[in-house]
Amino acid sequence: MKVHHLLLFILLASSCVKKEKPDSSVSQMPDSPDFRKAEYFNDSTNHKDSAFYYFNNVTENSKDSLLVAMAFAYMSMIQNEAGDYYGIQESALAGIQLLSFNRPEHLYCLASLYNMLGRSNVGLGEYDEAIRHYKTAMSYQPYEGYKNSYRNNIAVALREKGDYAAALKAFAEIQPAADESNTDKARRITNTASLRWKATRNFNPVPELQQALQIRKEAADKLGTTASYNHLADFYRENNRDSAFFYASAMYEESMETGNTEDRLDALRKLTSVAPVAEARRYFEAYELLNDSVQAARNAAKNQFAVIRFESEKNRAENLLLQEDNAQKKLQLFTQRIISVSIGLAALLITVLAIWWSRRKKHEQEQKAKALIKENQLKLSQKIHDTVANGLYRMMSEMEHNENIDKEKLLDRIEEMYERSRDISYDPADSTADPGDRIDKILTSFATDQTKVSVVGNQRDVWENVSSGVVKELEQVVQELAVNMKKHSGARHVVFHFSRSQDRIHLLYKDDGNGFKANFQKGNGLTSTENRIIKIGGETTFTPDTANGAEIKIVVPTNLK
């Protein structure tokens, strides 16, 4: 894009006369036919809707974020002329989101967009927000020559807010440029005099206002002359209605020449209050007629802007649907080709899968066979451990601590172990004896003068309707815990506490022995115990580093699933 695009943009956004040389990176911006058309129509007062249309096209089609943000800035200016203050905010915020304050080439546009936000806030009566946005705009503006425009806007916002003292101070802080034009000088004199009068009602601003009026007449500044008449009419309205009527009439005549509708409306508004009674009604009717026309034009412009955006969105949606339809057709053609290739590959794939499946099934069968052999070996090892090792340990314990052992009973038990070991590969029939009695018998055989074994809660109702498989495993678990206690704990008191809650049996083992260290490793016995509990769907909890001995909590279901 050519450099003059941004120069014109900055001039419009900042309302400055003096230009400073922009960054050279601006010349690297891409050219855009839509942007050039929009600029062309924007220069014409009667074709703002066409300018808005082409700027909107830029925002829809361009991939250059700075160019799109500039288009949004121009759109906000067009909306400002139409009094579409909410539309200004929508466009300005959309542009701001595309820019970064870390990129120097974006700073001009950021400053202008925030300036337009401030303009919209003033139009909506949000003066504090306007001042905040003007200050933000000034912080982004890289050229000092343009900042006076934002300082002027801040002062205007303070004046519209009614804070005349603060506005006067803000205007006083604006340093006139070394090459200040007569137009700028007249504006500065007018603003200062008018604010001093509003801030201090006994001040007479007429000499300064007349001085500024004369400067503007000599410079042929029609808009400035209208502003001077406006201020003079405001001053005389309170103390000299004839003079007020004179300057309001002059303001009206000047606004007719400039074609500025806002000035014309303001002049008619003044004339309705200061004109002679016989003429006031005529001015009022003219004001009403013009105001209705202006409002209708503004509403039409707002609606036109909304229609442009709606049609743009609609066209984009239709294009997306068309693209989707084309994509679907291409996908169908592609699918047909894929199908023809897939049919050729299907037979080969099925053959490969059949071979793979056959080998996989064979491998799975081999693995299952190995796992079954390993499981049977584990069961056989466990039975040997339960039947022979633990049984022998129980007899050894009784012989060690009972000097008057009954040899006949001992021989019977040895014979029983012999018979069980001969048929160890088969599951023995379930004993019909009461489970509680069998467990009591197991545990009392481990009681000695040095170790007291207490059994709590081992009553008939605990074992009621408990499956034989669970009972069998718990008997082996109890025996394994007792053996482990005897070998390793060094305990003097041991407690086996049984309880039941609905379909769960709870076993709490506690002793006052050595306990478990925080990093203890379970031996074969405790590992076997834990595996048994897991096999029947139970849980085992070992409490490590217990100061008063070991503690094991076991919970198992009453029936195997």
C-alpha positions, 0 to 999 in steps of 0.5 A: 500500500502506498504511503499516502494511505496511512498519512491520510488515515492519521490526518483523519484520525488525529485531526492534525494539520502538521504531518510527520514522516511515518515509519518506512515499513508503511511503504511495504504494506500490500496494495488493495483494490478494495481499499483504494475504492473505499478511499475514493468513495470516502472522499465523497460526502454522498458516498459514505455507504459505498466507502463503508462497503469496500472497507468492510470487504477489506476486513473480510478478504485481506490477510494483512492484519494492519490493513484490516485494522486500518479499514476498521478505523476508517469504518469507525470514522464513517460511523462517527459521522452518522452518529452510530456510536455503538457501531464505532465501538464494534469496529474500533475494538475489532481493529484493536484485537488485530494489532500489537503494541510491540510492533512499531508499524502498528502504533499509528493505527492503535492510537487512532482506534483508541481515539475513535473509542474516545469519540464514541464515549463522548457521543454516549456521554461516557466522559471518564471512559473517553478521557481514558481512551484518549490517554491510551491513544496518546501513549501509542502515538509515536509522533509528538506532533500528533499528540496535541490533537489527543490533548485537545480531545481530553480537554473537550471531554472535560468541558462536555463533562462540565468540569470547566476548571480541569478543561481550562487547565488541560487546554493551557497545557497544550503547547502551541506549535512553532509553526502554529497556523492562524486557524489553530491559533483562533481555536486556541484563543476561542477555547481558552476564553470560553472555558474561562468564562464558564469556569469564572462567570464574572470573566468577559470573554468577548474581546478574545472571542472577537479576536478569534472571529476576526482571525477566522474571517481573514483566513476564510475559515467558514467552520471556525467562523461558525464556531465563533458565532456559536460561543458569542451567542452562548455568552450573550444569551444570558444578558443580551438577547438581541446580541444573542439573536444576532450571533445565532442568526449569523451562525445559522447563515454560515452553517447554510453555506458550509452545509454542516447539518450539526451546526445548523441544528445547533443554530436553530436550537439557539434561535428558538430560545433567543428569537422574538416571540413572533419568529421563535415558532418558525425557527422551532418548526424548522428545527423539528423538521431538520432534526427529524430529517437528521435522525432519519438519515442517521438511522438509515445510515446505521441500518445501511451499515448493519445491512452491509455487514449482514450481507457480507456475513451472509455471502461468506456463509453461502461461500462456505456452504458452496465450498463445503458442497464442492468438498463433498463432491470431491470427497465422493470421487475420492471415495469411489477411487478408494473403494476400487483400490480397497476391493483389490486390497481386501482379499490380500488383507483378509488373507494376511489377517487369517494367517495372523489370527491363526498364529495368534490363536496358536500363540494364545493357546500355548501361553494359556497352557503354560499359564495353566501349568504354572498355576497348577505348580503354584497351587501344588506348591501352596498345598505342600506349604499349607499341608506339610510345612505349616503342619510340621511347624505346628507339631514342632511348636507343640513338642517344643513347648509341651513336655507332656505331649500325647504321643498317640495324638502326635502319631495320629496327626503325623498319619493324617499328614501322611495321608494328606500328602499322598493325595496332595494333588486332589482337593480334600472334602470340606470338613463338617466341623465348625469353622470357629472350632477349627480356627480356635484349634489352630491358634491355641496350638501356637500359645506358649508360656512365652506367647499368649494368643487371644482369639476374640469374636470367633463365634458361630454367627460370624461363620454363618452362611460363609462359603467353604472356599472362603473358610478354607482360605482363611484357615490357611491365612490364620495358620500362616499369620501364626507361623509368621508370628512365631518365627519373626515377631518376638511378641508376648501377646497376640490378638486375632479379632474376628467380626462381620458386617453384612457380607464381609468378614473382618480379621484384625491381627495385632501383636506387641512384637517387633512390628513392620519397618517403613521399608519392610519386605514381605517374605514368602509367608506374608506374600502367600497370605496376601495372594490368598486374600486377593484370590477370594476378592479380599483386601490386606492392609499392613501397618508399617512402623507401628511403635507397639508391634505389628498390625494387619487388617484383612477384609474378605467377602463371605462368598466367592464370586 
